[in-house]
C-alpha cells in the first residue's frame, strides 16, 4: 500500500504519459458482434414531471413502476435557490408505494465571495439518523501534491471513513484531458484509484475516453475503453469495452444519444453486453420539452434480456 504523497506523484506522471487511444483498441479487432437475443422484458419504469418557477427548475416528481405496472415507490427532487437565483441546495426524497419517506439525500452548496467553493452532502434515513455524509471542497492545497478537489466521507457515526483527492489536468484551452482520483482510508493508505483520460481532435471534439481503476498496490484491476462516433448529425454513440487487470474481456456497453432538430437531447439508450456479445440489459431515457425548450417530462425504463 502507498501513502498519499507517493501515490499522487506517480499519478501525475501517468497522467502526462498516457497515450492517445485509437478506435481499434476501443472495440478490439476480435470482439464479437454485439446483439440482442430474445424478447426483452421491462423490470422497472419511472416517469418524471418537472415544475418551474420564473423559468428556473423548482421540483421533479418521479413515480416508479414495477414489471407488473404497479407503483413501487416515488422520488422527489427539490431545488433551492437564493434571491439571486443561485442554486443553494438539492433535496432528494425517496418514498415507498405508501408514500412513506424512506431516506433523504441533501446537498448544500457553499459559496465564498459569490463563487462556489464546495458542497456538503447528507444521506439520512427517514428518522433523521445518518447513513453517511460528505464534505467536498474544490480548491484545497495539499503539501507534495498541489491543488486538488478534496472529498471527506464520514460513516453513520460521523467518523471519517475515507478521503478522496481528485486532480484535474486541462489543456491550454481549458478543456479537461485527465481526471485522477485516489481514495484513502482513515490511516492514509490508498484503497482505490481511478484515472480518466480524454482523447480529442485538434479542434477539441471529444472522440475517446479511458477509465482505469487501480487496486491498493496501484496495479490495474479494471479498465473501460470508450470510442465516440457520430452516426448522424442528430446522434452520438459511445462504444465501451471492459477488461480486467489481465486484459481479459469482461463485457461491453453502448450508449446512444439522439437529439431533436433543435439540438436538445431526445433520448439516451444504454445497453450492457456480456463478454460473449449478447445483451443483458438496457436502460432507456426519453425527454419531452415545452415551447421554451425546458424539460417538462422524462420517462425511463430498464429492460432485461
N, C-alpha and C positions, 0 to 999 in steps of 0.2 A: 504494500500500500504506500501511497505517496502523500506527503504533506502538501498543503495548498500551494505554497510558492513554487515548488519544483514542478508540480503538475501544470501550472499555468504557464511557466516558461516554455515547457515542452509544447503546450497547446498553441502558443503564439507562433512557434517555429513551424508547426504543422499547418497552421492557417496560411502562412505565407508561401508554403511549398506545395500545396495541393494542386495537382494538375487539372487542366480543363477536361471535363468529361466529353466523350463523343457518343453519338447515337447508338453505335453498335454495342458498346458496353452496357448502355442503359437497358436494352432489351435482351441482349445476348444472342449470339449467332445460332445457338442450338436450342433456343427457347421454343416451347410448344405453342401451337396456335391456341389462343385463348378463346374459350367457347362456353356457352351456357347450355347445359344438358337438362332436359326435363322441364316440367312446369314449375315456375316459381310460386311460392305461397307467401302471402303477406302475414307477417308476425306482429307488426305494430304500425300504427298510423297516428300522426299528430297533425292537428290543424291549429294554426295561429291566426289571431286577429290583432290588428295594430290600432292604437289610438294616439292621435296627435293633438297638440295644443300650440297655437300660434306657429305652426309649421315645424315644431320640434316633436320628436318621438317621445311619448309620455309613458305608454304601457303596452305590453304584449300579453295576450291571453292564449294559452295553449290547452287543448284537450287531447288526451292520449287515449287511443282505442286499441284494444287487443285484436287478435286474429279473428275472433268471433264478432267483432263490431261493437262489443260492449265497452263502456268507458272504464278505463283502468286508473285514471288519475288526471291531474291538472298541473299546469305550470304557469306562474305569473312572473312577469319581469317588469319592474318599475324603475324608471329613470328619474333621478332627482337633479334639478338644476338650480343655480342661484339666480339673482336678479339680472345678471349679465348673460344668462342663458348658458353658462358654462356647466358642463356635466360634473356634478359633485359626487354622485354615487349611483350604484345599481343594486337593487334588491331582487333576488330570485327566490320565489316561494314555491315549494313542492308540496302538493296535496294528494291525498288518496281519492278513491272514487266517491267517498262520502264527504268530500270537500274538507277533510280534516288535515290540518297542516302537519307535515312530516318533518321537514327541515327547512332552514332558511340560509341562503348564502348572500352575504352583504359585502359590497366593495365600496370603499370610501377613498376618493382621490384627494391627494394632498397637493397644496399649491404654495409657492413662495414667490412673492412679487409678481403674481399673475401667471407664473409658469408652473406647470405640473411637474412635481419632483418625485412622485411615487404614489403608492396606494397601500391601504390596509384591507385585508380580506378576512372575513369571519364565516366559518361554516359551523352552524349550530343546529341542534335538534329543536323540535317544537317547544320543548320545555325550557329552552334557553341554555342548556348545557353545551359546552364546546366540543366539537368534533376535532377541529384543528383551525389554526389561523395563520395568516402570512403577513409579513411586513416586507414590502417591495420598495426599494429606493433606486432611482435611475442613475444617479451620478455619485458614486462612492469611490474615494481614493483608497486603494489597498497597497500597502508597502510591498515592493518587489513585484507588483503586478501592473499597477496603473489604475486608470479609471474604469470602473465596472458597474454593471447593474447587479445589485445585491438583493437576494430574497431570503428572508429568515422564515423558517417553518416551525411552528410550535404544535405540540401534541395536545391531547384533551385535558391534560393537567397544566397546560400553559408552560411546559418545559421546552427549551429549544430542542428540536428533533434533528434538523439539518439546515445547512446553509448552502445556497446556490449562487455562484458567481457567473455572470454572463459577460463575455467580451464581444463587442460588435465591431467588425472591420468594414470600412467603407472605401470606395474608390474616390478619385478626385472629383467626381460629380456628385458625391454624397450618397451613392447607391450602395446598399448592403451587399457585400460579396462573401462574408463569412460570419457565422454566429457560433461561438464556442461557450458551452455552459457546463460547468462542473459542480457536482453536488457532494458535500462533505457532511459527515456526521458530527455530533457534538464534540468529538475529540479531535476534529480537524483532519480525519482520514477520508480519502476520496471513496465515495460509494459508487458514483457513476459519472460519466462524462458524455456529452453529445456534441458533435461538431457538424454544423450545417454549412455547406459551401454552395454558392450560386454561380452558374455559368451564364454569361451574357454575350450578345453580339456586340460589334463595335458601336452600334447605336444605342446600346443599353437594354435591348429586348431580352427578357428572361427566357432561356432555352433549356436549362437543365438545373438539377439540384441533387446534391448528395447528402444524405443524413447518415452519419456514422456514430454508433454507440460503442463506448468503451467500458470495460469492466474495472474492477478495483485496482488491477495492475496496469491499467492503461493499454490493454490489449483489445483489439476489435472483437466484439461478440455479436454485433448485428449491424447490417448496412442496408439502406434503401437508396437505390439509384433511379432518378426520375428524368425523363425526357419530355420536353414540352413541344407539341406540334400544333399547328393551326389548320385543321382540315378545310375550313372555310372562313370567310370574314366574320361570321357570327358564331364561331365555335372555337374552343381550345381544348386539347386533350393532353392530360398528364399520364404517362405510362411509367409505372414503377415496378422495379424488380427488387425483391427482398432476399438477402443472403445472410448466412451465419458467419461466425469467425473463420470458418474453413472454406468460405466461398461456395457453400452448398446452397442451392436454391430452396427457399422456404415458401415462396409464393409470389403472387403478382397483384397489382392493384391498378385500376384505370379510373381516372376522374375526368368526366366530360362536362365542360361548361358550355351552355348555349345562351346566346344573347338575343334580345329583341332588336327590331330595326332601329330603335333609339339608342342601342348600346347598353341597355340595362340587363342584368342577369335574369334570364328566363328560367333556367333550371340547372341543377347540379346533380349528376348521377355518378355515384362511386360504386364500383364493382370490385369485389375481392375474389381472387382465384387461388387455388391450391398450387402446389409445385407441379402437379400434373396438367395444369392449364384449365381445369374445369372450375366454373364459377361456384362459389359457396354462398355469397350473399350480395345484396345490392342495397344501397341507401340512396333514396331519391328525394330531392327537394324541388319544389316549384313555387314561383313567386307571382303575385298579382300586384298591379300598380294602379294608382288613381291618375287623373288627368295632369296632376302636377309632378308625376314621376315618383311619388312616395310609395313605399311598400305598404299595402293595406291588408295583405293576407299571404300566408305561406302554408303549404301542405307538404308533409314529408311522410315517407313510409319505408319500412325495412322489409325486404324480401329474402327468403331463404330458398336454396336450391337443393 
